[in-house]
Amino acid sequence: MIKITTAYDRIFVVIIIVLSFNFSAVKAIGVTRPIPYDIELMRGESANFVFEIQAITSPDKIICSYSANNLEPLIIKFDQKEVRIEPGKIQKIYGQVTVPNDAPYGTYSGTISVSCGALTEEGGSGSVVKTTIGGSPFNVKVVEFREGEIKTVTIPETKKSYLGIIIIITLLIIVIGVYYYFKSKKKS
């Protein structure tokens, strides 16, 4: 058991308690390792990957941005620049890694970093204080020849809005109905 005997010990305990309250929102957010974690590509090839930001125990709506670090000269693109996540939800983030035609052969080891902060009410003033959550390791091996398939994930297509088509069909039905209504009135 630790004994708190001096003023310095008490100050240390108070600082630890204050820091634990300050970073409680960060503890409520988790980031998974990218899938696939290790990718083997030849020059000019691309592969998709996915990771999750988990706000399952977060009490607040959060806003997160992400970046790839130490993977130059590889080109990393994400499906969105940032994402808003409701409390208790999980958001999948899709990305794509591309190997330029002039990239040197070898293994590129980097990280995917995620920065999140609590989102204030819409229209609120002030700024969002973001905290970077870890750095999930991500490896890409650039090879001259590859045996087997590229490890990748399928990025789901975004849901297309059929609202425009439904409105046009509805208006067309109304116009045809009105036309036949007035045509039958003329005959009467």
N, C-alpha and C positions, 0 to 999 in steps of 0.2 A: 504494500500500500504506500502511496506517495503522501508525504506529509507536507502541508503548506504551512511554513513557519515564518518566512520573511515577507516583507512588503514586495520584494521582487517576484516571489512565487505567486502572490495574490494578483499582481499586475499581469503576470504571464497567463494565469488562468482566465482573467477578464478578457484579455486580448484574444485568446483561443475561443472563448464563448462568443465574442462579438464577430470574429471572423466566420465562425460556423453559421451564424444567423445570416451574415452577408451573402454567403455563397450557397444558401439552401436551395435556391432556384436552379443553380447549376447541377446540383446533385439529383434533381428531379428530371433531368434530361439525359438520355443515353444515345450513343451513336454506335452503330454496328460496323464491323469490318466490311469493306467492299467485297462484293461477290461478282465475278471470281476475284480471289485475292492475288493470285499469281497468273499473269497472262503471258503467253508466248506468241510473238508476232514477227512477221518478216517486214522488211521495209515496204512502205506504202499501204500496209494493212491497218484496219481499224477493228476494235472490239468494244462492245457495250458492257457496262458494269452497273451495279446498283448497290446502294446502302440505305439504311434506315435511320431516321431521327425519331427517337421514341420519347414522347412527352406524356407517358402513361401516368406518372405521379405528379406531373406539373400542375400547380394550382392556377397558373395563368396561361393566357393565349401567348404564344411566343412567335418571334420572327427570327429566322436563321438564314445565314449565308454560308457559303462553303468555297473552298479553294484547294487546288492541288499544289503541293510544295515539293521542290527538289526533284522534279521529273523532266527537266529540260534536257533535250530539245523536243520531247514528246508533246503532242497537242492534246490537251484535256478540255472537253466541252461538257457542260451540264445542261439538262433540259430546261432549267430555270435558274435565274441568278440568285433568287432568294425564295423562301417559302414561309407561309404562315401556318402555324399548327395550333389547333384547338387543344385545350387541356384534355388529357386522357387519350389522345390519338397518336397514331404512328404515321409518318409520312415517308414514302419511298422516294429517293432521289436517284434519277438515272443519269448516267454520264457515258461519254465515249472517249476512248483513247485512240489516237492516230499516230503512227510512226512515219515521220517524214522520209522521203526517198534517200536523203543524205545522212540519216542518223547513224552514228557509229554502232557497231554490234556490241552487245553487252547487256548487263542487267541494270535497270534503273530502279532504285529503291527510293520511294518518297512517301509522303503522307497526304491524306485527305483531312483537312482541318475544317471544323464546323464552329461558327460563332453564332450564339443565340442570346436573345434578351427578351424580357417580358414586354409584351406589346400593350401600350396604353390604349384607352378608348379612342375610337375614330374621332379625328378632329381635335384631340387633346394636344396640349403644347408640351414642349420639352423634347428630349431626345431619348432614344432607346440605348441603354447601356448594355453592350454585348460582351459576353464572356466566351473565350475560345475553349471548346471542349476537346481535349486530347488531340491526337493526330493519328488517325487509323492508318496503319502501314499498307502500302500498295506497291506491288512489284510488277514491272514489265520487262520481259527478257526479249531483246531484239536479236533474232537469229537469222542466219543465212538460209538455212533449210529447217522446215518444221515437219515433224512426224505427227500425223493425226489432225484433228479438227481444232479450230480456234475456240478456246473457252470464252463464252460470251453469254449474255442474257438477252432475252427479247424485250425490247421496250414496247409497252402496250401503246396502241394507237390512241390518240386523244379522242374522246367522245365527240362525234360530230353533232352539231346542232341541226336538227331537222325542223326547227321552229319556222324558218322562212318558207320551207316547202309546204308545211302544214297550213300556214297563213295563205299562201297562194292557192292551194287546193280549196280551202274554205271559201275564199273570195270568189273563185271560179264557180263553185257550187251555188253560192248566193246569186251571182250574176245570171247563171243559167236558170235558176229558180225564178228570179224576178222576170226574166225574159219570157219564160213560159207562162207565168202568171198573167202578165199584161197581154200576151198573145191570146190566151184563153178568154180574157175579158173582152177583147175586141170582137171575137167570134160571137159572144153572147148578145 
